[in-house]
């Protein structure tokens, strides 16, 4: 049997017909067939071609459909990557299918004006959470932009309704960083409650003297109450890990009961109850208009004076001046932050001067494997969109 393959569809709608000149090999010689007109979307025409080929060849000819290649009838799609230094596996995957242009400085975000200029005429944008994707940028890009993929789980830097209104596909990277962020959250909680940074500083400044019963003491997790604000993917994994430290109970807030909370005995409670009862308050919720600065003077006042507050979600969920006042006045005992506003935080920021505030530079997903997986998923999101296929992770 000889099989003739034809494309399933055509990316340019105006092409409705084409002339097909069938060629085949029979008994070691080329056989030329009569050109035939066909409509790309009429399967019956494919069958007629197969029947005609069968007649000329004297043997059965079947037909099949195939997905058109990414570059069928055009040059490679143009992709702009807003940061150098992304893991090479993901970028190399993009380069196999696309022409890729990359901002040259790995440690600096692409300047706004440069981004507006470079995105013009591109088919796809590979961005990070440091890049503001708004109406101005979309208008600069023009109608060629088909997909935006951010190498992040969070997407508060993107005007999602504006992107959707224009029919642009939008990809992100959930799940792949869940374990890394959960691990970091537990580490930050321990560093804050057990005063690890403060203790290390005491060594450097000569404060480490003879053993003293209460020197550098802090609260432990055993028999404590842990509160998780926002029990999503990351919150669940944080709770699983903290459960091994034998807290007396784990409370959480959510719109509904979570079956995933049963293995660690999680109890859903209203936010005010969680704030009042918890010795450790861990924030893993998304930044939305409803959660913006939800931790403010009022909420900090509802916490225990011994409470440890940890945020690895987004800096925008915290009113930072209110947090500073709570730490300085002793309304809460200590705070650990992986996220803040702005980022990077200026070296002279008041929070950095407080011994009871542990701050690390947004490194929740910073394992080599996680960042590589994030980059690969971002590349796959772009390629899938350009091929007209479902994105592996679409917003």
Secondary structure, 3 states (H helix, E strand, C coil): CEEEEEECCCCCCCCCEEEECCEEEECCEEEECCCEEEECCCHHHHHHHHHHHHHHHCCCEEEEEECCCCCCCCCCEEEEECCCCCCHHHHHHHHHHEEEEECCCCCCCCCHHHHHHHCCCCCEEEECCCCCECHHHHHHHCCCCCEEEECCCCCCCECHHHHHHCCCEEECCCCCCHHHHHHHHHHHHHHHHCCHHHHHHHHHCCCCCCCCCCCCCCCCCCCCEEEEECCCHHHHHHHHHHHCCCCCEEEEECCCCCHHHHHHCEEECCHHHHHHHCCEEEECCCCCCCCCCCECHHHHHCCCCCCEEEECCCHHHECHHHHHHHHHHCCCCEEEECCCCCCCCCCCCHHHHCCCEEECCCCCCCCHHHHHHHHHHHHHHHHHHHCCCCCCCEC
